[in-house]
Amino acid sequence: MKRSGSQMNHQLIVTVVDKGLIDRVFENARCEEAYCGTIVAGRGSGMHENKKLFNLALEPEKEILLVLAQEQHSKKIINQIEEAGNITAPGNGILFGLNIKRVHGIQ
């Protein structure tokens, strides 16, 4: 019987930065250890992010990078992203990894 889905441990690495900064982050996240990268548009909803112009709320545009990698390679990729986007500096974005139990569609 053929098994469906990979049983290896994976991480989904999620990076959220201001619009226009994701290309530099994405280029540094690309490596042979990463299966894929997907960029998604978003908008900020943080407490301190919404500003007003002529009494209209402005919501900052964000870009979200999703990178799937084997767990043993995730630290290297996270470090590359962190350095490229200067994520440790306040207000530059957020970066986190989620453990993925099962993956389908990749080998």
Contact map, one row per residue, 1 for C-alpha under 8 A:
11100000000000000000000000000000000000000000000000000000000000000000000000000000000000000000000000000000000
11110000000000000000000000000000000000000000000000000000000000000000000000000000000000000000000000000000000
11111000000000000000000000000000000000000000000000000000000000000000000000000000000000000000000000000000000
01111100000000000000000000000000000000000000000000000000000000000000000000000000000000000000000000000001000
00111110000000000000000000000000000000000000000000000000000000000000000000000000000000000000000000000111100
00011111000000000000000000000000000000000000000000000000000000000000000000000000000000000000000000000111011
00001111100000000000000000000000000000000000000000000000000000000000000000000000000000000000000000001110000
00000111110000000000000000000000000000000000000000000000000000000000010000000000000000000000000000001100000
00000011111000000000000000000000000000000000000000000000000000000000011000000000000000000000000000111100000
00000001111100000000000000000000000000000000000000000000000000000001111000000000000000000000000000111110000
00000000111110000000000000000000000000000000000000000000000000000001111001000000000000000000000011110000000
00000000011111000000000000000000000000000000000000000000000000000111100000000000000000000000000011110000000
00000000001111100000000000000000000000000000000000000000000000001111100001000100000000000000001111000000000
00000000000111110000000000000000000000000000000000000000000000011110000000000000000000000000001111000000000
00000000000011111000000000000000000000000000000000000000000000011100000000000000000000000000111100000000000
00000000000001111100000000000000000000000000000000000000000001111000000000000000000000000000111000000000000
00000000000000111110110000000000000000000000000000000000000001110000000000000000000000000001110000000000000
00000000000000011111110000000000000000000000000000000000000111100000000000000000000000000001100000000000000
00000000000000001111110000000000000000000000000000000000000011100000000000000000000000000000000000000000000
00000000000000000111111000000000000000000000000000000000000000100000000000000000000000000000000000000000000
00000000000000001111111110000000000000000000000000000000000000100000000000000000000010000000000000000000000
00000000000000001111111111000000000000000000000000000000000000111000000000000000000000000000000000000000000
00000000000000000001111111100000000000000000000000000000000000000000000000000000000000000000000000000000000
00000000000000000000111111110000000000000000000000000000000000000000000000000000000110000000000000000000000
00000000000000000000111111111000000000000000000000000000000000000000000000000000100110000000000000000000000
00000000000000000000011111111100000010000000000000000000000000001000000000000000100000000000000000000000000
00000000000000000000001111111100000000000000000000000000000000000000000000000000000000000000000000000000000
00000000000000000000000111111110000000000000000000000000000000000000000000000001100100000000000000000000000
00000000000000000000000011111110010000000000000000000000000000000010000000001101100000000000000000000000000
00000000000000000000000001111111010010000000000000000000000000000000000000000000000000000000000000000000000
00000000000000000000000000011111110000000000000000000000000000000000000000001000000000000000000000000000000
00000000000000000000000000000111111000000000000000000000000000000000000000000000000000000000000000000000000
00000000000000000000000000000011111000000000000000000000000000000000110010000000000000000000000000000000000
00000000000000000000000000001111111110000000000000000000000000000011110010001000000000000000000000000000000
00000000000000000000000000000001111110000000000000000000000000000011100000000000000000000000000000000000010
00000000000000000000000000000000011111000000000000000000000000000011100000000000000000000000000000000000000
00000000000000000000000001000100011111100000000000000000000000001111000000000000000000000000000000000000000
00000000000000000000000000000000000111110000000000000000000000001110000000000000000000000000000000000000000
00000000000000000000000000000000000011111000000000000000000000111100000000000000000000000000000000000000000
00000000000000000000000000000000000001111100000000000000000000111100000000000000000000000000000000000000000
00000000000000000000000000000000000000111110000000000000000011110000000000000000000000000000000000000000000
00000000000000000000000000000000000000011111000000000000000011110000000000000000000000000000000000000000000
00000000000000000000000000000000000000001111100000000000001111100000000000000000000000000000000000000000000
00000000000000000000000000000000000000000111110011000000001111000000000000000000000000000000000000000000000
00000000000000000000000000000000000000000011111011000000001100000000000000000000000000000000000000000000000
00000000000000000000000000000000000000000001111111000000000000000000000000000000000000000000000000000000000
00000000000000000000000000000000000000000000111111000000000000000000000000000000000000000000000000000000000
00000000000000000000000000000000000000000000011111100000000000000000000000000000000000000000000000000000000
00000000000000000000000000000000000000000001111111100000001100000000000000000000000000000000000000000000000
00000000000000000000000000000000000000000001111111110000111100000000000000000000000000000000000000000000000
00000000000000000000000000000000000000000000000111111000111000000000000000000000000000000000000000000000000
00000000000000000000000000000000000000000000000001111111110000000000000000000000000000000000000000000000000
00000000000000000000000000000000000000000000000000111111110000000000000000000000000000000000000000000000000
00000000000000000000000000000000000000000000000000011111000000000000000000000000000000000000000000000000000
00000000000000000000000000000000000000000000000000011111100000000000000000000000000000000000000000000000000
00000000000000000000000000000000000000000000000000011111110000000000000000000000000000000000000000000000000
00000000000000000000000000000000000000000000000001111011111000000000000000000000000000000000000000000000000
00000000000000000000000000000000000000000000000001111001111100000000000000000000000000000000000000000000000
00000000000000000000000000000000000000000011100011100000111110000000000000000000000000000000000000000000000
00000000000000000100000000000000000000000011100011000000011111000000000000000000000000000000000000000000000
00000000000000000110000000000000000000001111000000000000001111100000000000000000000000000000000000000000000
00000000000000011110000000000000000000001111000000000000000111110000000000000000000000000000000000000000000
00000000000000011111110000000000000000111110000000000000000011111000000000000000000000000000000000000000000
00000000000001111000010000000000000000111100000000000000000001111100000000000000000000000000000000000000000
00000000000011110000010001000000000011110000000000000000000000111110000000000000000000000000000000000000000
00000000000111100000000000000000000011110000000000000000000000011111000000000000000000000000000000000000000
00000000000111000000000000001000011111000000000000000000000000001111100000000000000000000000000000000000000
00000000011110000000000000000000011110000000000000000000000000000111110000000000000000000000000000000000000
00000000011110000000000000000000111100000000000000000000000000000011111011000000000000000000000000000000000
00000001111000000000000000000000110000000000000000000000000000000001111111000000000000000000000000000000000
00000000111000000000000000000000000000000000000000000000000000000000111111100000000000000000000000100000000
00000000000000000000000000000000000000000000000000000000000000000000011111100000000000000000000000000000000
00000000000000000000000000000000110000000000000000000000000000000000111111111000000000000000000000000000000
00000000001010000000000000000000000000000000000000000000000000000000111111111100000000000000000010000000000
00000000000000000000000000000000000000000000000000000000000000000000001111111110000000000000000000000000000
00000000000000000000000000000000000000000000000000000000000000000000000011111111000000000000000000000000000
00000000000000000000000000001010010000000000000000000000000000000000000011111111100000000000000000000000000
00000000000010000000000000001000000000000000000000000000000000000000000001111111110000000000001000000000000
00000000000000000000000000000000000000000000000000000000000000000000000000111111111000000000000000000000000
00000000000000000000000000011000000000000000000000000000000000000000000000011111111100000000000000000000000
00000000000000000000000011011000000000000000000000000000000000000000000000001111111110100000000000000000000
00000000000000000000000000000000000000000000000000000000000000000000000000000111111111110000001000000000000
00000000000000000000000000000000000000000000000000000000000000000000000000000011111111100000000000000000000
00000000000000000000000110010000000000000000000000000000000000000000000000000001111111100000000000000000000
00000000000000000000100110000000000000000000000000000000000000000000000000000000111111100001100000000000000
00000000000000000000000000000000000000000000000000000000000000000000000000000000011111111001000000000000000
00000000000000000000000000000000000000000000000000000000000000000000000000000000111111111101111000000000000
00000000000000000000000000000000000000000000000000000000000000000000000000000000010001111101000000000000000
00000000000000000000000000000000000000000000000000000000000000000000000000000000000001111111000000000000000
00000000000000000000000000000000000000000000000000000000000000000000000000000000000000111111100000000000000
00000000000000000000000000000000000000000000000000000000000000000000000000000000000000001111100000000000000
00000000000000001100000000000000000000000000000000000000000000000000000000000000000011111111110000000000000
00000000000000111100000000000000000000000000000000000000000000000000000000000000000010100111111000000000000
00000000000000111000000000000000000000000000000000000000000000000000000000000000000000100001111100000000000
00000000000011110000000000000000000000000000000000000000000000000000000000000100010000100000111110000000000
00000000000011100000000000000000000000000000000000000000000000000000000000000000000000000000011111000000000
00000000001111000000000000000000000000000000000000000000000000000000000001000000000000000000001111100000000
00000000001111000000000000000000000000000000000000000000000000000000000000000000000000000000000111110000000
00000000111100000000000000000000000000000000000000000000000000000000001000000000000000000000000011111000000
00000000111100000000000000000000000000000000000000000000000000000000000000000000000000000000000001111110000
00000011110000000000000000000000000000000000000000000000000000000000000000000000000000000000000000111110000
00001111110000000000000000000000000000000000000000000000000000000000000000000000000000000000000000011111000
00001110010000000000000000000000000000000000000000000000000000000000000000000000000000000000000000011111110
00011100000000000000000000000000000000000000000000000000000000000000000000000000000000000000000000000111110
00001000000000000000000000000000000000000000000000000000000000000000000000000000000000000000000000000011111
00000100000000000000000000000000001000000000000000000000000000000000000000000000000000000000000000000011111
00000100000000000000000000000000000000000000000000000000000000000000000000000000000000000000000000000000111
